[in-house]
Amino acid sequence: MGAHMISASLYAVSILLVVLPFASSGLINSIGISINVPPPLPTSQSQPNPIWQQYGLLDVTATINSTIVVVPIPIAQARAIIPVQYPILTAAYHELLPGWLEDMYPLIVAIQLEHDIHGFGLTIPDFTTFRIAFPFVDILKDGYSNFVYAPVNWINLNPVGLLGLSVYGLFTPIANMDPPGDPYDFVPVSKASAPGEVYFNFTDTLNINHKTPNGYVKLAPAASDIPWNFIRNVTNQPFTGNFLICDNQIRIFNTSLTQSPFDPVPVVGSVFLDSIKYPHLKLNENDAKGWPSSAQTEYPAPSSRQLMATGGSHNSNNKDSSNNDGGQPEDAAYALLLQENKMLKITILELQIAQCRNLALIDRFVNGQVNDPENGPSSQRQEVLRNRMEELEGRLLEMREEGDENMGLQGNNNE
């Protein structure tokens, strides 16, 4: 079984991030993280974020350098991990991967550095992650919208990254990364077993034997047979770990980060994973091939499950339920899901208010104001967030009052 690698030797992605809604202080306490700015990662070779000045104060942008690994696993193995109530859109990935074996599934392993993160007038420290991802999941059960189920995401110690990913339900064990800041970097010539070799590994802090990595990728330049459209598709599918809120990243592959001398470099190699969280999902593939790519990405606002109808990566040729692995389209349920009702709009406003509170917390955290948030120096960011939150709370109050009036009218009609 071969693992197809999409390398990150020079894989740069500019992205517009979303900072997530969470009950800030409660979440911090619940996962036991003290609010201390982590030591910065070593200076990265990644290029500066080329798009941050194009967006407003409340938008977050970054450069991503990553290694994307496409690993064929038996679809039965994927089915055992993806909750059974959510079908797998097999026709969607077969269309993108001509010749893909019928009984195999394209598991994604993504290693990436989020670099030069700008937003809300802040610069958030870089962080590195190693993620297991299951694309082409039909969360809406409409036979059409593709989402990524991302149950586990190892990360170096970074409170902002940890809190953000946890909101989407991703299991986020802390890990030591090597190299810590450039997962796409070339191995020094004196240590490489092949010219232009790329090596990255991580060790889970829960690992009893800290000398043995939990996962690694080892790559060298070579040709790829993974179509570009496949990479573009899977990296633009909204991802979730809890099926309640999704992160709708939109990667745009058309910036200076993809141009010479930063062109993507195709590679082949091996991938290894020995997961404590998923002991039945062990990877040890030595025939890996693919090609890297660069992109620019936007992150719209976080989406609740009800909102996912507007966010999926669609495949118009995949509406026949017979092409899916499990599940049938539920037309009545889907129609109900798409209805614009008061409760959905209230949920959206509550998420937006929580997001503003989160951003205000991060602003104070980065500027050392956490211990005295009320008396910290005022800033343009805090003023913008405060005004936005007041506006949203006013709209929320109006909608709740309108909802109460409608309930009263319904009660009178029922009498």
N, C-alpha and C positions, 0 to 999 in steps of 0.2 A: 504494500500500500504506500503510495507516494504522498508526500506532503508538498503542496505547491506554495512556494514562498513569494510574497510580494515584499521586496526588501525596502529597507529604509536607509540604505547607505547614504543616499542623498534625497530621501523622501521627505519633502517639506510640505506642510499644509498650513495655510492661514485659515483661522477659524473664528467665527463670531460665537462666543460662548454664552450659555445661559447660567446665571447664578441662581441656585435653586431655593424654593421656599421651604423653610423648616422652622420649627419652634427652637430658636437659636440656643438659648441657655439650657433648656431642657434636654436638647439633643446632645449638647456638649457634655452635660453631666452624665447622661445615660450611657455614653460610650467611654467615659472616664478619661477624656483628653484635657489636659491643662492648657490654658490659652497662652502659649508661648510661641513666638515666631520661630520656626525651625531654622537651623543653619542653612544658608543658601547652598544649592548644588554647585559643583565646580563650574567655572565659566564654560558655557556651551559653545560649540562650533556652529550652532543653528543660526540662521540668518535672522535679522530683526523682523519683527512683525510689520508687514508693509501696508496694512489696511486700517490700523486702529484710528487714524485721524479722519477716516471717511465716515465714522459712525458717531452717534450722539453720546452724551455723558453716561447714559444708563446702559449702553451696549458694552459687551465684553468681547475682545478679540485676542487672538494669540497665533503663534506659529506652532505647528505640530510637525515633529519629525518622528517617523514611526516605521516599524517593520510589521507588515501584514502577512500572516501565515495562513494559507488555505490548506486544511488537512482533511483528506477524505476519511470519514469514519462510517461504519455501518449505520444505516438510517435507524435501525432498531436501537442502537446505542444512543443516538440523539433523542429518539422517541422516549427512552427511559428517563431522560433528564428534563426535557421540555414538558411541562404539565399537560396531561392527556387531553384536557378540555380545549387546548389550542392546536388547531391543525397546522401541518407544515405544508407550505406551498411549493411542492416539489416541481410542478410545471414551470414555476418562475425561474428556478436556478437551472433547470435543464435547458430552458430557452437561452440563458446567458452562457451556459457551458456546454456547447455541442459535444456529444460523445461521452458525457459524464455517465458513469455506470449507474444503472437504475437503482441498485440497492445501497448506494453510497450517498453520504450527506456532506456538504462542504462546511465543516467546522472552521471557525475563524479564531486564530490566536493573534492578538494585536499587542505589540510592544511600542509604547510611544512616550515621547517627551513633549509636554505642553510648556512652551517657552514664550517669554516676552509677553505675558498676559496683561492686557490693558482693559480697563473698564471702570466706570463710575469715578474717574479721576485717580484710580489706584493702579499700582503695578503689583500683581499677585506673584509670589515666589513660584519658580518653575517646579514641576513635579513629574515623576516618571511612573508609568503603570504597565502592568502585564495583565491582559484581559482575555478571558474565555468568552466567546460570543457565538450564539446560535441564530443565524439570520433566517429570513423567509418564514417567520412565525405569524400565523393569521390570528392576531389578537382580537380583531373585530369579527372574525368568523364570516367575512363577506366574500371569501374566495379571491381576494383582490389586493388588499393592503398588506405590504410586507413590513414586519418589525423585527428587531433583534432582541432576543432574550439574552441578557448578559448577567448571569448569576454571580460571577466572582471576578474580582478585580484587585490584584495585588498592587500596592502603592507604597512609595517611600513616605516617611513620616512628613505629612503636610496637612495641618488641620483644615485648611480651606478645601483641598481636594478630597479629604476623607469625608467631611461633612456633606459636601456637594453630592458625591457619588452615593452616599448612604441614603439620601432622600429618595433616590430612584429604586431603592431596594437591593442594590448591589452589595454582596458580601465583600468587605474591603480589608483583608488582612494586611498588616504592615509588613514590608519586606525590605531587605537590603539589596539594592540593585548594583550590578557590575557590568559596564560602567554606570555610575549613578546618574549621570546627566546626559549622556549621548548614546542611546540604545542602538543607534544606527552606525556607530563609529567603526572605522577600520582597525583591526588588530595591528599593533606595531610589527613591522616587517620581521624583526628579530624573533618574535613569538608566533608568527602566523605559520600554519601548515600549508597554506595556499596563498598565492598573490591576491591582494585585495580582500582578504577574509574579514568578515564581520562576525563578532561573537558578543552575545549578551546573555547574562544569567541573573536569576534572583534567588534569594534564600528567605523563606518565610520565617518571621521571628518566632513562630510557634514550632518551628523545626527543632527537634531535640538535638540532632546532629547538624550543627550550624556550618560544618565544613562541606556538606553535600547540598548542592543547589536543588531547589524544587523544580526549576525549569530553566531551559536555555534554548537559544537558537544559534546555529553555526552555519554561516553562509559564505559563498564565494561567487564572483561574477559568472553568469551563464545565461543562456536563452530561457524564455518563458513561454508556456502555452496557455496561460491564464488570460482571457480577453480583458481588455481595459474596461469595457462596459460593466463587467462583473464587479471589479473593484469600485468603480464609481457608484454602482447600485448599493452594494453592501455597506459602504461607508456613509451613505446618505439615508439609510433606514433608521428611524427613531429607535433608541434602545431603552430598555427597562429591565429592572431586576425584580419588580414586584407587581407588574401588570396593572398598576394604579396610576402612576405618573411616568411619563416618558421624556427623554431628552432628545429633542428634535434637532440634532446637528445637521447643518447643510454645508457640505464641503464643496468649495468652488476651485476647480483645478485649472486656473488660468492666470496665475500671478507670476511675478518675476522669480518666485521660488522654484519653478519648474524649468526655467530657462538656463542655458549654458552660463556658467560652468556647473550648475546644480542639477543637470539632467538626471532623471532616474536611472539606476544601474540594475539590470536584471541579475538575479542570483539563483544559485541552487545550494542545497545544504541539508541540514537536519534540524529537527525540533524534538525536544524532550520535555515532558511534564509529568511530575509525580505529585498529584494534588491531594492535600489533606482533606479538603472539602469534598472532593469527588474521587475517592480511591478507585472507583471503577472506570474512571476516565484517565488512563495513563497513556501518554504518547511517547513513542520512541521511533521516530521516522527518520530514515537516512537518505531518502531519495526525494528531496524537496526541490521544487523549481517554481519560478514565477518571474515577476518583474515589478519594480517599485514605481511609485508615481507621486506627484505633488499636487496639492490642492489648496484652495481657499474655501473657508467654511463659514456659514452663518448658523447661529443658534437662536431660533425664535423662542418665545416665552415657553416655560414648562407646560406640559399638557397633562391634564387628568385623563383617565381612561376614556371618559365620555368625549374628550376632545380629539382622541386619536383618529377619529374618522377624517379629520382634515389634514392629518400629518403623515400618512403612510406612504411608502414607496410603491407606486402602483404599477401593475403589469396588466395592460388591457387584454392580453391574450390568455389570461389565467382566471377566467370567471367560471369555468366548468369545474364543479366540485369533484368530478371523477379524477381530476389531475392532482388532488390534494391528498396528503397523508392524514387521514382521520378527520372527522367532523364534516358537517354539511352547512351550507349557507343558511342562516336563519333570517329570512326576509323580514318577518314581523319584528323580531328583536332588533334587527339592524335599523329598521325604519324608526322604531321607538327610540333607539340610541341617538339617532341624528336629530330628533326633535329639539327645537330651541325652546326650552322651558325655563321657568323661573329658578328652579332648583339648580340647574346647570349653570345659569348665569351667576347665581350667588356663589356657587363653588369656585367659578373662575375668579370672581372678585376677591374671595377669601385667599386664594392662592397668590394673587397679585399683591395683596396686602402683606402676606407672609414673606413674599419675595423682597418687598421694600424693607421690612424689618431685618431680614437677613443681610441685605446690602449695607444697611446702617451699622449692623454689628461688625461686618467685615471692615468697614471704613474705620470704625473706632479701634478694632483689633490691630489693623495694620499701622495705625498711627499711635498706638500705645495708650488708648483712652478707655480700655475695657474696664479697668478698676474704678473709673470715675466718669461714666458715660454722660452724666447730667452736666458736669462742670467742665467737660473737655472743650477745647476751642471750637467755635463754630466754623463751618466750611461751606463752600458752595455745594458740595456733594450732600452734606447733611440737610441743607435747606431744600435742595431739589427733592430729596427723598421724603422729607417731612411734608412738603406741599403735595407730592404725589400721593402719599399715604392718606392725607386728609381728604383729598379728592375722591379716592377709592372708597374710603369709609363712608363718605357722604352718599355716594351712589349705592353702596351696600345697604345703608339704612333706608334709603328710598325704596329699593327693591323689596326689602323685607316688609316694610309698611304696606306696599302695594300688594305683596303676597298675602298679608294678613287680611286686607280688605277683600281680596278675591275669595279667600277661604270663607269669609263671612257671608258673601253673596251666595256661594255654593251651598252654605248651610241653610240659608233662607229658601233657596230653590228646592232643596231636598225636603224641606218641611212642606 
